[in-house]
Amino acid sequence: MMIDVVAAILEDQTGKFLIAKRKTGKKLAGYWEFPGGKIENGESPQQSLIRELYEEMNLEIKIGDYVGENIHFYDEGPIRLLAYKGKITGGEIKLTDHEEYAWINLLDLKKVKLAPADIPFIELLVNGSGMDTI
């Protein structure tokens, strides 16, 4: 059964992107990812992102443009990852579901151990598709 998941592509004023490292003991522990999570029943992807970023990072965000989707087949089954550009509008980062976070420039994103489902979004960011400013 396909699991729908969302990711926020959050870029700061200096052109760096927010990524977070999954906690030890979680699936994909030690991998970095764009923050987000599973879409719950009755939620839109945008509602899910707003909830997930608040629950996992204590951040309030405004959802921007749809970036794209990637279907990835993990051992546990397939996920459909939908990515949206976003902008932080409030809160200070307090991690509940991750070990650490980093603001990283686009070229360095290719050097970190990024979760496999997130990797295709690097090319979309490099090519600028779907990344209009909000």
The first five atom37 places (N, CA, C, CB, O) and aatype in JSON, in Angstrom:
{
  "aatype": [12, 12, 9, 3, 19, 19, 0, 0, 9, 10, 6, 3, 5, 16, 7, 11, 13, 10, 9, 0, 11, 1, 11, 16, 7, 11, 11, 10, 0, 7, 18, 17, 6, 13, 14, 7, 7, 11, 9, 6, 2, 7, 6, 15, 14, 5, 5, 15, 10, 9, 1, 6, 10, 18, 6, 6, 12, 2, 10, 6, 9, 11, 9, 7, 3, 18, 19, 7, 6, 2, 9, 8, 13, 18, 3, 6, 7, 14, 9, 1, 10, 10, 0, 18, 11, 7, 11, 9, 16, 7, 7, 6, 9, 11, 10, 16, 3, 8, 6, 6, 18, 0, 17, 9, 2, 10, 10, 3, 10, 11, 11, 19, 11, 10, 0, 14, 0, 3, 9, 14, 13, 9, 6, 10, 10, 19, 2, 7, 15, 7, 12, 3, 16, 9],
  "atom_mask": [
    [1, 1, 1, 1, 1],
    [1, 1, 1, 1, 1],
    [1, 1, 1, 1, 1],
    [1, 1, 1, 1, 1],
    [1, 1, 1, 1, 1],
    [1, 1, 1, 1, 1],
    [1, 1, 1, 1, 1],
    [1, 1, 1, 1, 1],
    [1, 1, 1, 1, 1],
    [1, 1, 1, 1, 1],
    [1, 1, 1, 1, 1],
    [1, 1, 1, 1, 1],
    [1, 1, 1, 1, 1],
    [1, 1, 1, 1, 1],
    [1, 1, 1, 0, 1],
    [1, 1, 1, 1, 1],
    [1, 1, 1, 1, 1],
    [1, 1, 1, 1, 1],
    [1, 1, 1, 1, 1],
    [1, 1, 1, 1, 1],
    [1, 1, 1, 1, 1],
    [1, 1, 1, 1, 1],
    [1, 1, 1, 1, 1],
    [1, 1, 1, 1, 1],
    [1, 1, 1, 0, 1],
    [1, 1, 1, 1, 1],
    [1, 1, 1, 1, 1],
    [1, 1, 1, 1, 1],
    [1, 1, 1, 1, 1],
    [1, 1, 1, 0, 1],
    [1, 1, 1, 1, 1],
    [1, 1, 1, 1, 1],
    [1, 1, 1, 1, 1],
    [1, 1, 1, 1, 1],
    [1, 1, 1, 1, 1],
    [1, 1, 1, 0, 1],
    [1, 1, 1, 0, 1],
    [1, 1, 1, 1, 1],
    [1, 1, 1, 1, 1],
    [1, 1, 1, 1, 1],
    [1, 1, 1, 1, 1],
    [1, 1, 1, 0, 1],
    [1, 1, 1, 1, 1],
    [1, 1, 1, 1, 1],
    [1, 1, 1, 1, 1],
    [1, 1, 1, 1, 1],
    [1, 1, 1, 1, 1],
    [1, 1, 1, 1, 1],
    [1, 1, 1, 1, 1],
    [1, 1, 1, 1, 1],
    [1, 1, 1, 1, 1],
    [1, 1, 1, 1, 1],
    [1, 1, 1, 1, 1],
    [1, 1, 1, 1, 1],
    [1, 1, 1, 1, 1],
    [1, 1, 1, 1, 1],
    [1, 1, 1, 1, 1],
    [1, 1, 1, 1, 1],
    [1, 1, 1, 1, 1],
    [1, 1, 1, 1, 1],
    [1, 1, 1, 1, 1],
    [1, 1, 1, 1, 1],
    [1, 1, 1, 1, 1],
    [1, 1, 1, 0, 1],
    [1, 1, 1, 1, 1],
    [1, 1, 1, 1, 1],
    [1, 1, 1, 1, 1],
    [1, 1, 1, 0, 1],
    [1, 1, 1, 1, 1],
    [1, 1, 1, 1, 1],
    [1, 1, 1, 1, 1],
    [1, 1, 1, 1, 1],
    [1, 1, 1, 1, 1],
    [1, 1, 1, 1, 1],
    [1, 1, 1, 1, 1],
    [1, 1, 1, 1, 1],
    [1, 1, 1, 0, 1],
    [1, 1, 1, 1, 1],
    [1, 1, 1, 1, 1],
    [1, 1, 1, 1, 1],
    [1, 1, 1, 1, 1],
    [1, 1, 1, 1, 1],
    [1, 1, 1, 1, 1],
    [1, 1, 1, 1, 1],
    [1, 1, 1, 1, 1],
    [1, 1, 1, 0, 1],
    [1, 1, 1, 1, 1],
    [1, 1, 1, 1, 1],
    [1, 1, 1, 1, 1],
    [1, 1, 1, 0, 1],
    [1, 1, 1, 0, 1],
    [1, 1, 1, 1, 1],
    [1, 1, 1, 1, 1],
    [1, 1, 1, 1, 1],
    [1, 1, 1, 1, 1],
    [1, 1, 1, 1, 1],
    [1, 1, 1, 1, 1],
    [1, 1, 1, 1, 1],
    [1, 1, 1, 1, 1],
    [1, 1, 1, 1, 1],
    [1, 1, 1, 1, 1],
    [1, 1, 1, 1, 1],
    [1, 1, 1, 1, 1],
    [1, 1, 1, 1, 1],
    [1, 1, 1, 1, 1],
    [1, 1, 1, 1, 1],
    [1, 1, 1, 1, 1],
    [1, 1, 1, 1, 1],
    [1, 1, 1, 1, 1],
    [1, 1, 1, 1, 1],
    [1, 1, 1, 1, 1],
    [1, 1, 1, 1, 1],
    [1, 1, 1, 1, 1],
    [1, 1, 1, 1, 1],
    [1, 1, 1, 1, 1],
    [1, 1, 1, 1, 1],
    [1, 1, 1, 1, 1],
    [1, 1, 1, 1, 1],
    [1, 1, 1, 1, 1],
    [1, 1, 1, 1, 1],
    [1, 1, 1, 1, 1],
    [1, 1, 1, 1, 1],
    [1, 1, 1, 1, 1],
    [1, 1, 1, 1, 1],
    [1, 1, 1, 1, 1],
    [1, 1, 1, 1, 1],
    [1, 1, 1, 1, 1],
    [1, 1, 1, 0, 1],
    [1, 1, 1, 1, 1],
    [1, 1, 1, 0, 1],
    [1, 1, 1, 1, 1],
    [1, 1, 1, 1, 1],
    [1, 1, 1, 1, 1],
    [1, 1, 1, 1, 1]
  ],
  "atom_positions": [
    [[0.84, -1.19, 0.0], [0.0, 0.0, 0.0], [0.89, 1.25, 0.0], [-0.96, 0.0, 1.23], [1.82, 1.37, 0.8]],
    [[0.59, 2.16, -0.88], [1.36, 3.4, -1.01], [1.07, 4.32, 0.17], [1.03, 4.11, -2.34], [-0.08, 4.53, 0.55]],
    [[2.13, 4.88, 0.75], [2.0, 5.86, 1.84], [2.31, 7.23, 1.26], [2.95, 5.51, 3.04], [3.35, 7.43, 0.62]],
    [[1.41, 8.18, 1.5], [1.62, 9.55, 1.04], [2.35, 10.35, 2.12], [0.28, 10.23, 0.67], [1.93, 10.39, 3.28]],
    [[3.44, 11.0, 1.7], [4.3, 11.75, 2.61], [4.57, 13.11, 1.98], [5.63, 10.98, 2.9], [4.6, 13.24, 0.76]],
    [[4.77, 14.12, 2.83], [5.07, 15.46, 2.33], [6.4, 15.95, 2.87], [3.95, 16.45, 2.72], [6.85, 15.54, 3.95]],
    [[7.03, 16.82, 2.1], [8.29, 17.42, 2.51], [8.25, 18.92, 2.22], [9.49, 16.75, 1.79], [7.7, 19.36, 1.22]],
    [[8.86, 19.68, 3.13], [8.94, 21.14, 2.96], [10.34, 21.51, 2.49], [8.59, 21.88, 4.28], [11.33, 21.12, 3.1]],
    [[10.4, 22.26, 1.42], [11.65, 22.81, 0.93], [11.7, 24.25, 1.44], [11.76, 22.73, -0.67], [11.12, 25.16, 0.85]],
    [[12.41, 24.44, 2.54], [12.48, 25.75, 3.19], [13.84, 26.37, 2.91], [12.23, 25.63, 4.72], [14.88, 25.8, 3.23]],
    [[13.81, 27.55, 2.3], [15.05, 28.24, 1.92], [15.15, 29.55, 2.69], [15.08, 28.5, 0.38], [14.17, 30.3, 2.79]],
    [[16.33, 29.83, 3.24], [16.5, 31.09, 3.96], [16.95, 32.21, 3.02], [17.53, 30.91, 5.1], [17.07, 32.02, 1.81]],
    [[17.18, 33.38, 3.6], [17.53, 34.56, 2.8], [18.88, 34.41, 2.1], [17.55, 35.79, 3.69], [19.14, 35.12, 1.13]],
    [[19.72, 33.5, 2.58], [21.05, 33.33, 1.99], [21.09, 32.21, 0.96], [22.07, 33.06, 3.08], [22.15, 31.89, 0.41]],
    [[19.91, 31.6, 0.68], [19.86, 30.54, -0.31], [20.18, 29.15, 0.24], [0.0, 0.0, 0.0], [20.43, 28.22, -0.53]],
    [[20.19, 29.01, 1.57], [20.43, 27.7, 2.17], [19.11, 27.01, 2.48], [21.28, 27.83, 3.45], [18.09, 27.67, 2.72]],
    [[19.13, 25.68, 2.46], [17.93, 24.88, 2.66], [17.99, 24.15, 4.0], [17.76, 23.88, 1.52], [19.05, 23.7, 4.43]],
    [[16.82, 24.02, 4.64], [16.72, 23.34, 5.93], [16.59, 21.84, 5.72], [15.52, 23.88, 6.74], [15.7, 21.36, 5.01]],
    [[17.51, 21.09, 6.35], [17.41, 19.63, 6.37], [17.53, 19.17, 7.81], [18.51, 18.98, 5.46], [18.06, 19.88, 8.66]],
    [[17.04, 17.97, 8.08], [17.07, 17.42, 9.43], [17.52, 15.97, 9.38], [15.68, 17.54, 10.11], [17.22, 15.25, 8.43]],
    [[18.25, 15.56, 10.41], [18.81, 14.2, 10.48], [17.92, 13.31, 11.34], [20.25, 14.23, 11.03], [17.59, 13.66, 12.48]],
    [[17.53, 12.16, 10.78], [16.63, 11.26, 11.48], [17.31, 10.63, 12.7], [16.14, 10.16, 10.52], [18.48, 10.27, 12.66]],
    [[16.53, 10.52, 13.78], [17.02, 10.0, 15.05], [17.41, 8.53, 14.98], [15.98, 10.2, 16.12], [16.84, 7.76, 14.21]],
    [[18.38, 8.17, 15.8], [18.74, 6.77, 16.0], [17.49, 6.03, 16.49], [19.92, 6.62, 17.03], [16.75, 6.52, 17.34]],
    [[17.27, 4.83, 15.93], [16.1, 4.05, 16.32], [14.91, 4.24, 15.39], [0.0, 0.0, 0.0], [13.97, 3.44, 15.43]],
    [[14.93, 5.27, 14.57], [13.85, 5.5, 13.6], [14.25, 4.86, 12.27], [13.58, 7.03, 13.41], [15.42, 4.57, 12.03]],
    [[13.25, 4.63, 11.41], [13.56, 4.19, 10.05], [14.46, 5.24, 9.41], [12.26, 3.97, 9.2], [14.27, 6.44, 9.6]],
    [[15.44, 4.78, 8.66], [16.4, 5.66, 7.99], [17.18, 6.53, 8.98], [15.68, 6.55, 6.99], [17.54, 7.66, 8.66]],
    [[17.45, 5.99, 10.15], [18.24, 6.72, 11.16], [19.58, 7.13, 10.53], [18.47, 5.84, 12.43], [20.21, 6.35, 9.82]],
    [[19.99, 8.36, 10.82], [21.26, 8.86, 10.31], [21.17, 9.51, 8.94], [0.0, 0.0, 0.0], [22.12, 10.16, 8.5]],
    [[20.04, 9.34, 8.26], [19.86, 10.0, 6.97], [19.3, 11.4, 7.2], [18.91, 9.17, 6.05], [18.54, 11.64, 8.13]],
    [[19.69, 12.32, 6.32], [19.15, 13.67, 6.32], [17.93, 13.7, 5.4], [20.22, 14.71, 5.87], [17.83, 12.91, 4.46]],
    [[17.02, 14.63, 5.67], [15.81, 14.75, 4.84], [15.29, 16.17, 4.9], [14.71, 13.75, 5.3], [15.61, 16.94, 5.81]],
    [[14.48, 16.5, 3.91], [13.7, 17.72, 4.0], [12.59, 17.42, 5.01], [13.12, 18.17, 2.59], [11.98, 16.36, 4.93]],
    [[12.32, 18.33, 5.96], [11.34, 18.02, 7.0], [9.93, 17.85, 6.45], [11.35, 19.11, 8.05], [9.56, 18.46, 5.45]],
    [[9.17, 17.01, 7.14], [7.79, 16.74, 6.74], [7.31, 15.48, 7.42], [0.0, 0.0, 0.0], [7.76, 15.15, 8.52]],
    [[6.39, 14.77, 6.78], [5.88, 13.54, 7.38], [4.69, 13.0, 6.63], [0.0, 0.0, 0.0], [4.34, 13.45, 5.54]],
    [[4.06, 12.0, 7.26], [2.92, 11.31, 6.64], [1.69, 12.2, 6.62], [2.6, 10.01, 7.38], [1.44, 12.97, 7.55]],
    [[0.94, 12.09, 5.52], [-0.34, 12.78, 5.41], [-1.38, 11.93, 6.14], [-0.74, 13.01, 3.9], [-1.57, 10.76, 5.82]],
    [[-2.06, 12.53, 7.11], [-3.1, 11.83, 7.86], [-4.42, 11.86, 7.08], [-3.29, 12.47, 9.27], [-4.61, 12.69, 6.2]],
    [[-5.32, 10.93, 7.43], [-6.64, 10.88, 6.79], [-7.35, 12.23, 6.92], [-7.51, 9.76, 7.41], [-7.39, 12.82, 8.0]],
    [[-7.9, 12.7, 5.81], [-8.66, 13.94, 5.82], [-7.82, 15.2, 5.67], [0.0, 0.0, 0.0], [-8.37, 16.3, 5.61]],
    [[-6.51, 15.06, 5.62], [-5.64, 16.23, 5.47], [-5.26, 16.44, 4.01], [-4.38, 16.07, 6.32], [-5.1, 15.48, 3.25]],
    [[-5.11, 17.7, 3.64], [-4.49, 17.99, 2.36], [-2.97, 17.92, 2.58], [-4.93, 19.41, 1.79], [-2.53, 17.98, 3.73]],
    [[-2.19, 17.8, 1.52], [-0.73, 17.81, 1.71], [-0.26, 19.08, 2.42], [-0.03, 17.68, 0.37], [0.64, 19.04, 3.25]],
    [[-0.88, 20.2, 2.08], [-0.48, 21.47, 2.68], [-0.79, 21.49, 4.18], [-1.19, 22.64, 1.97], [0.04, 21.93, 4.98]],
    [[-1.99, 21.02, 4.56], [-2.35, 20.96, 5.98], [-1.39, 20.04, 6.74], [-3.81, 20.46, 6.15], [-0.99, 20.34, 7.86]],
    [[-1.04, 18.94, 6.11], [-0.12, 17.98, 6.73], [1.24, 18.62, 6.99], [0.04, 16.75, 5.85], [1.81, 18.45, 8.07]],
    [[1.76, 19.36, 6.02], [3.06, 20.02, 6.19], [3.04, 21.04, 7.32], [3.48, 20.7, 4.89], [3.97, 21.11, 8.13]],
    [[1.98, 21.81, 7.38], [1.86, 22.81, 8.45], [1.86, 22.11, 9.81], [0.56, 23.65, 8.27], [2.55, 22.55, 10.73]],
    [[1.09, 21.02, 9.94], [1.03, 20.26, 11.2], [2.37, 19.62, 11.52], [-0.06, 19.19, 11.11], [2.86, 19.75, 12.64]],
    [[2.95, 18.93, 10.55], [4.21, 18.21, 10.79], [5.35, 19.14, 11.2], [4.61, 17.44, 9.54], [6.1, 18.82, 12.12]],
    [[5.48, 20.27, 10.53], [6.58, 21.19, 10.85], [6.38, 21.79, 12.24], [6.68, 22.31, 9.8], [7.35, 22.08, 12.94]],
    [[5.12, 21.98, 12.63], [4.87, 22.5, 13.98], [5.16, 21.42, 15.03], [3.4, 22.99, 14.11], [5.8, 21.69, 16.04]],
    [[4.69, 20.18, 14.78], [4.89, 19.09, 15.73], [6.36, 18.71, 15.86], [4.08, 17.88, 15.31], [6.85, 18.49, 16.97]],
    [[7.07, 18.62, 14.74], [8.43, 18.09, 14.76], [9.51, 19.14, 14.96], [8.68, 17.37, 13.49], [10.61, 18.82, 15.4]],
    [[9.2, 20.41, 14.62], [10.26, 21.43, 14.67], [9.83, 22.74, 15.33], [10.73, 21.72, 13.28], [10.63, 23.67, 15.44]],
    [[8.57, 22.82, 15.79], [8.06, 24.02, 16.43], [8.07, 25.23, 15.49], [8.87, 24.33, 17.68], [8.27, 26.37, 15.92]],
    [[7.87, 24.98, 14.2], [7.89, 26.05, 13.21], [6.51, 26.28, 12.61], [8.88, 25.74, 12.1], [5.77, 25.34, 12.35]],
    [[6.19, 27.54, 12.4], [5.0, 27.91, 11.65], [5.47, 28.25, 10.24], [4.22, 29.13, 12.31], [6.43, 29.0, 10.06]],
    [[4.78, 27.68, 9.25], [5.21, 27.92, 7.87], [4.03, 28.33, 6.99], [5.88, 26.67, 7.3], [2.87, 28.03, 7.28]],
    [[4.37, 29.01, 5.93], [3.42, 29.32, 4.86], [3.82, 28.43, 3.69], [3.44, 30.87, 4.47], [4.99, 28.37, 3.32]],
    [[2.85, 27.75, 3.11], [3.13, 26.84, 2.0], [3.15, 27.62, 0.7], [2.08, 25.7, 1.93], [2.28, 28.44, 0.43]],
    [[4.17, 27.35, -0.09], [4.33, 27.99, -1.38], [4.07, 27.03, -2.52], [0.0, 0.0, 0.0], [3.16, 26.19, -2.45]],
    [[4.85, 27.14, -3.55], [4.65, 26.37, -4.78], [4.91, 24.88, -4.59], [5.54, 26.91, -5.87], [5.76, 24.47, -3.8]],
    [[4.15, 24.1, -5.33], [4.36, 22.66, -5.42], [5.65, 22.44, -6.23], [3.13, 21.93, -6.09], [5.8, 22.99, -7.32]],
    [[6.56, 21.63, -5.69], [7.84, 21.39, -6.36], [7.77, 20.15, -7.24], [8.97, 21.24, -5.33], [8.25, 20.16, -8.37]],
    [[7.18, 19.08, -6.71], [7.09, 17.84, -7.47], [6.83, 16.66, -6.57], [0.0, 0.0, 0.0], [6.65, 16.81, -5.36]],
    [[6.8, 15.47, -7.18], [6.6, 14.26, -6.4], [7.6, 13.2, -6.84], [5.16, 13.74, -6.55], [8.09, 13.21, -7.96]],
    [[7.87, 12.3, -5.92], [8.75, 11.17, -6.2], [8.15, 9.94, -5.55], [10.19, 11.43, -5.69], [7.79, 9.97, -4.37]],
    [[8.03, 8.87, -6.31], [7.61, 7.59, -5.75], [8.87, 6.77, -5.54], [6.58, 6.84, -6.69], [9.65, 6.54, -6.47]],
    [[9.06, 6.34, -4.3], [10.27, 5.57, -3.96], [9.85, 4.28, -3.28], [11.22, 6.4, -3.04], [8.92, 4.25, -2.47]],
    [[10.55, 3.2, -3.62], [10.23, 1.89, -3.06], [11.26, 1.52, -2.0], [10.19, 0.81, -4.17], [12.39, 1.13, -2.31]],
    [[10.84, 1.66, -0.73], [11.67, 1.23, 0.39], [11.34, -0.24, 0.67], [11.44, 2.13, 1.67], [10.37, -0.77, 0.14]],
    [[12.15, -0.88, 1.52], [11.89, -2.28, 1.88], [10.5, -2.47, 2.49], [12.95, -2.78, 2.86], [9.85, -3.49, 2.28]],
    [[10.04, -1.46, 3.26], [8.73, -1.55, 3.91], [7.58, -1.32, 2.93], [8.64, -0.54, 5.06], [6.42, -1.58, 3.27]],
    [[7.88, -0.83, 1.74], [6.84, -0.55, 0.76], [7.03, 0.82, 0.14], [0.0, 0.0, 0.0], [7.93, 1.57, 0.52]],
    [[6.18, 1.14, -0.84], [6.35, 2.39, -1.58], [5.8, 3.61, -0.84], [5.67, 2.28, -2.92], [4.82, 3.52, -0.1]],
    [[6.47, 4.75, -1.05], [5.93, 6.02, -0.58], [5.83, 6.97, -1.77], [6.83, 6.63, 0.54], [6.59, 6.88, -2.73]],
    [[4.87, 7.87, -1.68], [4.75, 8.97, -2.65], [5.11, 10.23, -1.87], [3.29, 9.06, -3.3], [4.37, 10.65, -0.98]],
    [[6.22, 10.83, -2.22], [6.69, 12.02, -1.52], [6.36, 13.26, -2.35], [8.22, 11.94, -1.25], [6.82, 13.41, -3.48]],
    [[5.55, 14.13, -1.77], [5.15, 15.38, -2.41], [5.92, 16.52, -1.75], [3.59, 15.61, -2.31], [5.91, 16.65, -0.52]],
    [[6.59, 17.33, -2.53], [7.39, 18.42, -1.98], [6.79, 19.77, -2.34], [8.84, 18.33, -2.47], [6.33, 20.0, -3.47]],
    [[6.81, 20.66, -1.36], [6.31, 22.02, -1.52], [7.35, 22.99, -1.0], [4.96, 22.23, -0.79], [8.03, 22.72, -0.01]],
    [[7.48, 24.11, -1.67], [8.3, 25.18, -1.15], [7.54, 25.8, 0.02], [8.65, 26.24, -2.27], [6.31, 25.83, 0.02]],
    [[8.26, 26.29, 0.98], [7.62, 26.92, 2.13], [8.47, 28.04, 2.67], [0.0, 0.0, 0.0], [9.63, 28.2, 2.31]],
    [[7.86, 28.81, 3.55], [8.55, 29.93, 4.19], [8.21, 29.9, 5.68], [8.13, 31.3, 3.54], [7.05, 29.76, 6.06]],
    [[9.24, 30.02, 6.51], [9.02, 30.04, 7.95], [8.43, 31.4, 8.33], [10.36, 29.78, 8.73], [8.96, 32.45, 7.96]],
    [[7.31, 31.36, 9.06], [6.64, 32.6, 9.47], [6.67, 32.8, 10.98], [5.21, 32.6, 8.97], [6.33, 33.87, 11.46]],
    [[7.07, 31.77, 11.73], [7.12, 31.91, 13.18], [7.73, 30.69, 13.84], [0.0, 0.0, 0.0], [7.9, 29.64, 13.23]],
    [[8.05, 30.87, 15.12], [8.61, 29.77, 15.9], [10.13, 29.72, 15.84], [0.0, 0.0, 0.0], [10.76, 30.34, 14.98]],
    [[10.7, 28.97, 16.77], [12.14, 28.7, 16.78], [12.31, 27.2, 16.75], [12.84, 29.32, 18.05], [11.56, 26.47, 17.39]],
    [[13.29, 26.73, 16.01], [13.46, 25.29, 15.81], [13.73, 24.59, 17.15], [14.6, 25.01, 14.83], [14.7, 24.88, 17.84]],
    [[12.82, 23.66, 17.48], [12.99, 22.75, 18.61], [12.68, 21.37, 18.07], [12.05, 23.13, 19.85], [11.54, 21.09, 17.7]],
    [[13.68, 20.5, 18.01], [13.52, 19.19, 17.4], [12.85, 18.19, 18.34], [14.88, 18.65, 16.96], [13.21, 18.1, 19.52]],
    [[11.87, 17.45, 17.81], [11.27, 16.36, 18.58], [11.49, 15.02, 17.89], [9.76, 16.61, 18.77], [11.49, 13.98, 18.54]],
    [[11.68, 15.04, 16.58], [11.73, 13.8, 15.8], [13.06, 13.6, 15.09], [10.61, 13.78, 14.79], [13.25, 12.62, 14.37]],
    [[13.99, 14.52, 15.28], [15.28, 14.48, 14.59], [16.41, 14.71, 15.59], [15.33, 15.54, 13.45], [16.2, 15.28, 16.65]],
    [[17.62, 14.25, 15.22], [18.81, 14.45, 16.06], [19.39, 15.84, 15.91], [19.87, 13.42, 15.72], [19.82, 16.45, 16.89]],
    [[19.39, 16.34, 14.7], [19.97, 17.66, 14.45], [19.39, 18.23, 13.17], [21.51, 17.58, 14.36], [18.72, 17.54, 12.4]],
    [[19.66, 19.5, 12.95], [19.24, 20.15, 11.71], [20.38, 20.99, 11.19], [17.96, 21.02, 11.93], [21.33, 21.29, 11.92]],
    [[20.29, 21.36, 9.93], [21.32, 22.19, 9.32], [20.7, 23.02, 8.2], [22.49, 21.32, 8.78], [19.74, 22.6, 7.55]],
    [[21.26, 24.18, 7.99], [20.97, 24.99, 6.81], [22.13, 24.76, 5.87], [20.78, 26.55, 7.16], [23.29, 24.99, 6.23]],
    [[21.84, 24.29, 4.67], [22.9, 23.84, 3.77], [22.67, 24.39, 2.36], [22.96, 22.29, 3.73], [21.54, 24.49, 1.9]],
    [[23.77, 24.75, 1.7], [23.58, 25.28, 0.35], [23.34, 24.14, -0.64], [24.81, 26.12, -0.08], [23.61, 22.97, -0.35]],
    [[22.84, 24.49, -1.78], [22.39, 23.53, -2.77], [23.49, 22.55, -3.18], [21.88, 24.25, -3.99], [23.25, 21.34, -3.27]],
    [[24.67, 23.04, -3.43], [25.74, 22.16, -3.88], [26.15, 21.17, -2.78], [26.96, 22.98, -4.32], [26.49, 20.03, -3.08]],
    [[26.12, 21.61, -1.52], [26.48, 20.71, -0.43], [25.4, 19.66, -0.16], [26.73, 21.52, 0.83], [25.68, 18.64, 0.46]],
    [[24.18, 19.91, -0.61], [23.11, 18.9, -0.46], [23.51, 17.58, -1.12], [21.79, 19.42, -1.07], [23.11, 16.51, -0.68]],
    [[24.3, 17.68, -2.18], [24.72, 16.47, -2.89], [25.76, 15.68, -2.1], [25.28, 16.83, -4.27], [26.04, 14.53, -2.42]],
    [[26.33, 16.29, -1.05], [27.4, 15.65, -0.29], [26.91, 14.97, 0.98], [28.44, 16.67, 0.06], [27.65, 14.17, 1.57]],
    [[25.69, 15.27, 1.42], [25.18, 14.65, 2.65], [24.46, 13.35, 2.33], [24.24, 15.62, 3.41], [24.05, 13.12, 1.19]],
    [[24.3, 12.51, 3.36], [23.59, 11.24, 3.2], [22.09, 11.54, 3.27], [24.02, 10.18, 4.31], [21.47, 11.44, 4.33]],
    [[21.53, 11.9, 2.12], [20.12, 12.29, 2.04], [19.26, 11.04, 1.85], [19.89, 13.29, 0.87], [19.65, 10.11, 1.16]],
    [[18.07, 11.04, 2.48], [17.14, 9.92, 2.32], [16.88, 9.71, 0.82], [15.79, 10.19, 3.09], [16.68, 10.69, 0.09]],
    [[16.87, 8.47, 0.36], [16.74, 8.2, -1.07], [15.54, 8.88, -1.74], [16.64, 6.72, -1.29], [15.65, 9.34, -2.88]],
    [[14.41, 8.95, -1.06], [13.21, 9.56, -1.67], [13.38, 11.06, -1.87], [11.99, 9.29, -0.8], [12.7, 11.65, -2.71]],
    [[14.28, 11.68, -1.11], [14.48, 13.13, -1.2], [15.46, 13.53, -2.3], [14.97, 13.66, 0.13], [15.44, 14.67, -2.77]],
    [[16.32, 12.62, -2.71], [17.41, 12.93, -3.65], [16.93, 13.57, -4.96], [18.18, 11.67, -3.96], [17.55, 14.53, -5.41]],
    [[15.86, 13.06, -5.6], [15.44, 13.67, -6.87], [15.1, 15.16, -6.76], [14.25, 12.94, -7.41], [15.15, 15.88, -7.76]],
    [[14.75, 15.63, -5.57], [14.39, 17.04, -5.43], [15.6, 17.95, -5.55], [13.71, 17.27, -4.1], [15.46, 19.13, -5.86]],
    [[16.8, 17.42, -5.32], [18.0, 18.23, -5.5], [18.1, 18.67, -6.95], [19.28, 17.43, -5.08], [18.39, 19.83, -7.23]],
    [[17.86, 17.74, -7.89], [17.94, 18.1, -9.31], [16.88, 19.13, -9.68], [17.77, 16.85, -10.2], [17.14, 20.05, -10.46]],
    [[15.69, 18.99, -9.1], [14.64, 19.98, -9.37], [15.06, 21.35, -8.87], [13.31, 19.56, -8.72], [14.81, 22.36, -9.52]],
    [[15.72, 21.38, -7.71], [16.18, 22.65, -7.16], [17.3, 23.23, -8.0], [16.65, 22.47, -5.72], [17.33, 24.44, -8.26]],
    [[18.23, 22.39, -8.44], [19.35, 22.84, -9.27], [18.82, 23.44, -10.57], [20.32, 21.66, -9.57], [19.3, 24.47, -11.04]],
    [[17.83, 22.77, -11.14], [17.26, 23.24, -12.42], [16.25, 24.35, -12.25], [16.6, 22.08, -13.15], [15.83, 24.97, -13.22]],
    [[15.87, 24.61, -11.0], [14.96, 25.74, -10.71], [13.52, 25.48, -11.03], [0.0, 0.0, 0.0], [12.7, 26.4, -10.96]],
    [[13.16, 24.23, -11.38], [11.75, 23.98, -11.73], [10.88, 23.97, -10.49], [11.61, 22.65, -12.49], [11.24, 23.36, -9.47]],
    [[9.76, 24.63, -10.57], [8.8, 24.66, -9.47], [9.25, 25.5, -8.29], [0.0, 0.0, 0.0], [8.62, 25.46, -7.24]],
    [[10.32, 26.25, -8.45], [10.88, 26.95, -7.29], [10.69, 28.46, -7.37], [12.35, 26.63, -7.16], [11.6, 29.21, -7.05]],
    [[9.52, 28.9, -7.79], [9.27, 30.34, -7.78], [9.19, 30.84, -6.35], [7.96, 30.66, -8.55], [8.83, 30.1, -5.43]],
    [[9.52, 32.07, -6.16], [9.5, 32.65, -4.82], [8.06, 32.82, -4.34], [10.24, 34.0, -4.8], [7.16, 33.08, -5.13]],
    [[7.88, 32.66, -3.03], [6.54, 32.88, -2.46], [6.49, 34.22, -1.75], [6.16, 31.75, -1.49], [5.45, 34.59, -1.21]]
  ]
}
